[in-house]
Amino acid sequence: IDEIMRRFRNGEMAYKETMFGGCVSTRPCRHLALRSMTACIDCENAVIKLSKLRRVIAAQEQLVKSIEQDTVEYIAEKKDLEYLKEALMRFENEPEPKPKPI
């Protein structure tokens, strides 16, 4: 525990909460400028919590249902929803990761 706390204090480790779980990057996020909610999904610094991903998918489903289908907004939001669902299936089928040594 002392080693972990030292690394946090020295900026060698970080954790920021995100809509999908968290981010362990110690550098500013280059994806935030794009304002893409799906950018976190495949980021090497993402810590994805399946419960949070499911919650985002449920909210996205409601959003997509509320948008007129013949709009650009609908197409973009539906595409994000499909991407999130594909990611959930992929994560659910992955074997449990082995802990990384500290």
C-alpha positions as CSV (number, residue, x, y, z in Angstrom):
1,I,0.0,0.0,0.0
2,D,2.8,2.4,0.9
3,E,4.4,1.9,-2.6
4,I,1.1,2.6,-4.3
5,M,0.5,5.7,-2.3
6,R,4.0,6.9,-3.1
7,R,3.5,6.4,-6.8
8,F,0.2,8.4,-6.7
9,R,1.9,11.2,-4.8
10,N,4.8,11.3,-7.3
11,G,2.4,11.3,-10.3
12,E,3.5,7.9,-11.5
13,M,0.0,6.6,-11.1
14,A,-3.4,8.2,-11.5
15,Y,-7.1,7.3,-11.4
16,K,-9.9,9.5,-12.7
17,E,-13.5,8.4,-12.7
18,T,-15.2,8.2,-16.1
19,M,-18.7,7.3,-17.3
20,F,-17.4,3.7,-18.0
21,G,-15.3,3.2,-14.9
22,G,-12.0,5.0,-14.7
23,C,-8.8,6.2,-16.4
24,V,-5.3,5.5,-15.1
25,S,-3.4,7.9,-17.5
26,T,-1.1,10.3,-15.8
27,R,-1.2,12.6,-18.9
28,P,-4.1,14.8,-20.2
29,C,-6.6,12.9,-22.3
30,R,-6.3,13.6,-26.1
31,H,-9.7,12.1,-26.7
32,L,-11.6,14.6,-24.5
33,A,-11.2,17.3,-27.1
34,L,-13.1,15.1,-29.6
35,R,-16.0,14.9,-27.1
36,S,-16.5,11.2,-28.1
37,M,-18.0,9.0,-25.4
38,T,-16.8,5.9,-27.3
39,A,-13.1,6.9,-27.3
40,C,-12.6,5.5,-23.8
41,I,-13.7,2.0,-24.7
42,D,-10.5,0.9,-26.4
43,C,-8.1,3.2,-24.7
44,E,-5.2,1.4,-23.1
45,N,-5.7,3.5,-19.9
46,A,-9.4,2.7,-19.5
47,V,-10.7,0.7,-16.6
48,I,-14.1,-0.5,-17.8
49,K,-16.7,-1.5,-15.3
50,L,-19.3,-3.6,-17.0
51,S,-22.1,-2.3,-14.7
52,K,-21.3,1.3,-15.8
53,L,-21.1,0.3,-19.4
54,R,-24.5,-1.3,-19.2
55,R,-25.9,1.8,-17.6
56,V,-24.5,4.0,-20.4
57,I,-26.0,1.6,-23.0
58,A,-29.4,1.9,-21.3
59,A,-29.2,5.7,-21.3
60,Q,-28.0,5.6,-25.0
61,E,-31.0,3.4,-25.9
62,Q,-33.4,5.9,-24.4
63,L,-31.7,8.7,-26.2
64,V,-31.8,6.9,-29.6
65,K,-35.5,6.2,-29.1
66,S,-36.2,9.9,-28.5
67,I,-34.6,11.1,-31.8
68,E,-36.3,11.3,-35.2
69,Q,-35.0,8.4,-37.3
70,D,-34.4,10.5,-40.4
71,T,-31.8,12.7,-38.9
72,V,-28.0,12.8,-38.8
73,E,-28.1,12.9,-35.0
74,Y,-30.0,9.6,-35.0
75,I,-27.5,7.9,-37.2
76,A,-24.6,9.1,-35.1
77,E,-26.2,8.2,-31.8
78,K,-27.3,4.8,-33.1
79,K,-23.8,4.1,-34.4
80,D,-22.4,4.9,-30.9
81,L,-25.0,2.6,-29.3
82,E,-24.1,-0.3,-31.6
83,Y,-20.4,0.3,-30.8
84,L,-21.1,0.2,-27.1
85,K,-23.1,-3.0,-27.4
86,E,-20.4,-4.6,-29.4
87,A,-17.8,-3.6,-26.8
88,L,-19.9,-5.0,-24.0
89,M,-20.2,-8.4,-25.8
90,R,-16.4,-8.3,-26.4
91,F,-15.7,-7.5,-22.7
92,E,-18.1,-10.2,-21.4
93,N,-16.4,-12.8,-23.5
94,E,-12.8,-11.9,-22.6
95,P,-11.0,-14.0,-20.0
96,E,-10.4,-12.3,-16.6
97,P,-7.2,-10.2,-16.9
98,K,-4.2,-11.1,-14.8
99,P,-3.2,-8.4,-12.3
100,K,-0.3,-6.3,-13.5
101,P,2.7,-6.2,-11.1
102,I,3.2,-2.9,-9.3
